[in-house]
Amino acid sequence: MKRIAATLIISALTTSVFAAPKPCEELKAEIEAKIQAQNVSSYTLEVVGNEEVHDQNMVVGTCENGTRKIIYQKNDR
């Protein structure tokens, strides 16, 4: 019985660690690496507050417990 309880507690703790939100700059760097891997040369990634998002289609990430968004805009030459 103690093993089952210990297993459940450990499982709950590890789940919360994996579900922890990422800092905005870390997530932005990961997204930027994926964009650069696609050879996109001219783009803008910006971290903004939820109230500053005007077009939901531009949102490519959410960070800081859902209070901020990362928006992507491809710049035409």
KETI-819993 format. One line per 8 residues: number of its first residue (from 1); their letters; for each residue x negated, y negated, z negated of N, C-alpha, C. Coordinates in nm, 4 decimals, padded with zeros to 6 digits. Layout:
<sites>
NUM) a) X Y Z X Y Z X Y Z ~ ...
</sites>
This chain:
<sites>
1) mkriaatl) -00.0821 00.1189 00.0000 00.0000 00.0000 00.0000 -00.0868 -00.1257 00.0000 ~ -00.1973 -00.1235 -00.0728 -00.2865 -00.2391 -00.0767 -00.3506 -00.2625 00.0596 ~ -00.3802 -00.1536 00.1306 -00.4398 -00.1678 00.2634 -00.3431 -00.2356 00.3601 ~ -00.2183 -00.1980 00.3525 -00.1184 -00.2580 00.4409 -00.1047 -00.4068 00.4109 ~ -00.0987 -00.4416 00.2836 -00.0865 -00.5826 00.2452 -00.2097 -00.6614 00.2898 ~ -00.3275 -00.6035 00.2707 -00.4508 -00.6709 00.3115 -00.4546 -00.6891 00.4624 ~ -00.4123 -00.5886 00.5357 -00.4096 -00.5975 00.6812 -00.3142 -00.7066 00.7281 ~ -00.1979 -00.7155 00.6667 -00.1022 -00.8190 00.7039 -00.1549 -00.9587 00.6752
9) iisaltts) -00.2195 -00.9752 00.5629 -00.2752 -01.1063 00.5273 -00.3859 -01.1459 00.6236 ~ -00.4741 -01.0540 00.6534 -00.5843 -01.0830 00.7463 -00.5293 -01.1140 00.8848 ~ -00.4289 -01.0395 00.9276 -00.3682 -01.0648 01.0585 -00.3069 -01.2043 01.0643 ~ -00.2395 -01.2439 00.9589 -00.1781 -01.3767 00.9548 -00.2837 -01.4861 00.9593 ~ -00.3930 -01.4684 00.8896 -00.4992 -01.5684 00.8883 -00.5681 -01.5795 01.0234 ~ -00.5966 -01.4682 01.0870 -00.6636 -01.4739 01.2166 -00.5714 -01.5295 01.3239 ~ -00.4442 -01.5042 01.3153 -00.3501 -01.5596 01.4120 -00.3475 -01.7110 01.4023 ~ -00.3495 -01.7644 01.2829 -00.3461 -01.9097 01.2680 -00.4750 -01.9738 01.3174
17) vfaapkpc) -00.5863 -01.9037 01.3070 -00.7122 -01.9578 01.3579 -00.7076 -01.9662 01.5095 ~ -00.6567 -01.8626 01.5760 -00.6496 -01.8640 01.7211 -00.5455 -01.9620 01.7721 ~ -00.4454 -01.9905 01.6951 -00.3393 -02.0809 01.7372 -00.3696 -02.2263 01.7030 ~ -00.4836 -02.2529 01.6426 -00.5185 -02.3890 01.6039 -00.5307 -02.4768 01.7282 ~ -00.4761 -02.5974 01.7242 -00.4824 -02.6861 01.8402 -00.6249 -02.7337 01.8659 ~ -00.6560 -02.7554 01.9926 -00.7890 -02.8024 02.0305 -00.7945 -02.9543 02.0234 ~ -00.9115 -03.0065 01.9921 -00.9290 -03.1515 02.0003 -00.9167 -03.1950 02.1466 ~ -00.8706 -03.3155 02.1684 -00.8458 -03.3648 02.3037 -00.9717 -03.3639 02.3914
25) eelkaeie) -01.0830 -03.4060 02.3372 -01.2051 -03.4131 02.4181 -01.2521 -03.2738 02.4605 ~ -01.2369 -03.1754 02.3742 -01.2749 -03.0383 02.4084 -01.1860 -02.9839 02.5208 ~ -01.0562 -03.0050 02.5086 -00.9639 -02.9585 02.6112 -00.9870 -03.0328 02.7424 ~ -01.0121 -03.1621 02.7343 -01.0385 -03.2417 02.8537 -01.1620 -03.1898 02.9266 ~ -01.2659 -03.1536 02.8519 -01.3884 -03.1003 02.9121 -01.3616 -02.9672 02.9825 ~ -01.2794 -02.8818 02.9236 -01.2456 -02.7541 02.9864 -01.1672 -02.7759 03.1159 ~ -01.0720 -02.8667 03.1133 -00.9925 -02.8962 03.2327 -01.0811 -02.9559 03.3407 ~ -01.1711 -03.0447 03.3006 -01.2621 -03.1078 03.3955 -01.3517 -03.0052 03.4635
33) akiqaqnv) -01.3979 -02.9060 03.3892 -01.4813 -02.8008 03.4473 -01.4034 -02.7211 03.5518 ~ -01.2769 -02.6937 03.5244 -01.1935 -02.6207 03.6209 -01.1690 -02.7027 03.7473 ~ -01.1494 -02.8312 03.7314 -01.1271 -02.9183 03.8474 -01.2533 -02.9250 03.9321 ~ -01.3678 -02.9414 03.8680 -01.4937 -02.9493 03.9406 -01.5264 -02.8177 04.0103 ~ -01.4838 -02.7057 03.9535 -01.5052 -02.5752 04.0165 -01.4272 -02.5638 04.1470 ~ -01.3201 -02.6435 04.1612 -01.2410 -02.6461 04.2838 -01.2941 -02.7489 04.3841 ~ -01.4107 -02.8068 04.3544 -01.4772 -02.9053 04.4411 -01.3939 -03.0302 04.4661 ~ -01.3173 -03.0715 04.3676 -01.2441 -03.1978 04.3773 -01.3421 -03.3076 04.3385
41) ssytlevv) -01.3634 -03.4021 04.4291 -01.4686 -03.5006 04.4052 -01.4197 -03.6304 04.3420 ~ -01.2969 -03.6683 04.3672 -01.2493 -03.7970 04.3185 -01.1172 -03.7792 04.2440 ~ -01.1254 -03.7896 04.1121 -01.0068 -03.7702 04.0285 -01.0250 -03.8467 03.8979 ~ -00.9161 -03.8589 03.8253 -00.9187 -03.9227 03.6946 -00.8463 -03.8340 03.5948 ~ -00.9097 -03.8074 03.4814 -00.8468 -03.7404 03.3681 -00.8427 -03.8414 03.2555 ~ -00.7278 -03.8535 03.1927 -00.7137 -03.9528 03.0866 -00.6305 -03.8962 02.9726 ~ -00.6741 -03.9203 02.8503 -00.5987 -03.8807 02.7317 -00.5129 -03.9992 02.6902 ~ -00.3819 -03.9752 02.6822 -00.2883 -04.0826 02.6475 -00.1888 -04.0330 02.5436
49) gneevhdq) -00.1229 -04.1245 02.4784 -00.0167 -04.0898 02.3848 00.1070 -04.0452 02.4612 ~ 00.1935 -03.9709 02.3961 00.3144 -03.9200 02.4611 00.3992 -04.0307 02.5219 ~ 00.4066 -04.1447 02.4546 00.4910 -04.2543 02.5023 00.4360 -04.3204 02.6292 ~ 00.3094 -04.2958 02.6607 00.2473 -04.3562 02.7783 00.2631 -04.2719 02.9050 ~ 00.3198 -04.1525 02.8931 00.3370 -04.0645 03.0087 00.4627 -04.1064 03.0842 ~ 00.4431 -04.1446 03.2112 00.5556 -04.1878 03.2937 00.5994 -04.0787 03.3907 ~ 00.5077 -03.9907 03.4289 00.5372 -03.8826 03.5233 00.4890 -03.7506 03.4633 ~ 00.5813 -03.6652 03.4228 00.5458 -03.5376 03.3597 00.4680 -03.4465 03.4539
57) nmvvgtce) 00.4775 -03.4682 03.5852 00.4042 -03.3864 03.6812 00.2540 -03.4111 03.6753 ~ 00.2124 -03.5200 03.6140 00.0707 -03.5518 03.6025 00.0074 -03.4888 03.4788 ~ 00.0869 -03.4361 03.3878 00.0355 -03.3797 03.2632 -00.0273 -03.2432 03.2898 ~ -00.1549 -03.2286 03.2500 -00.2262 -03.1017 03.2681 -00.2675 -03.0396 03.1351 ~ -00.2398 -03.1084 03.0249 -00.2746 -03.0536 02.8942 -00.2111 -03.1326 02.7819 ~ -00.1958 -03.0645 02.6686 -00.1415 -03.1259 02.5482 -00.2383 -03.0980 02.4348 ~ -00.2643 -03.1979 02.3509 -00.3599 -03.1800 02.2423 -00.3134 -03.2553 02.1178 ~ -00.3903 -03.2393 02.0110 -00.3618 -03.3012 01.8814 -00.2185 -03.2753 01.8364
65) ngtrkiiy) -00.1860 -03.1475 01.8291 -00.0541 -03.1024 01.7829 00.0612 -03.1595 01.8654 ~ 00.0379 -03.1791 01.9948 00.1438 -03.2260 02.0829 00.1663 -03.3759 02.0815 ~ 00.0811 -03.4515 02.0140 00.1004 -03.5963 02.0062 00.0337 -03.6707 02.1210 ~ -00.0572 -03.6050 02.1925 -00.1281 -03.6678 02.3038 -00.1249 -03.5753 02.4241 ~ -00.1343 -03.6339 02.5429 -00.1325 -03.5598 02.6681 -00.2559 -03.5946 02.7499 ~ -00.2974 -03.5005 02.8333 -00.4053 -03.5253 02.9279 -00.3401 -03.5314 03.0655 ~ -00.3605 -03.6438 03.1327 -00.2999 -03.6594 03.2647 -00.4087 -03.6577 03.3718 ~ -00.3716 -03.6062 03.4875 -00.4618 -03.5902 03.6017 -00.4095 -03.6719 03.7175
73) qkndr) -00.4988 -03.7412 03.7834 -00.4618 -03.8151 03.9030 -00.5734 -03.7972 04.0041 ~ -00.5378 -03.7498 04.1224 -00.6363 -03.7371 04.2306 -00.6474 -03.8716 04.2986 ~ -00.7693 -03.9180 04.3130 -00.7937 -04.0483 04.3768 -00.8187 -04.0279 04.5246 ~ -00.7402 -04.0933 04.6066 -00.7601 -04.0840 04.7508 -00.8718 -04.1784 04.7922 ~ -00.9426 -04.1351 04.8910 -01.0551 -04.2182 04.9388 -01.0095 -04.3162 05.0408
</sites>
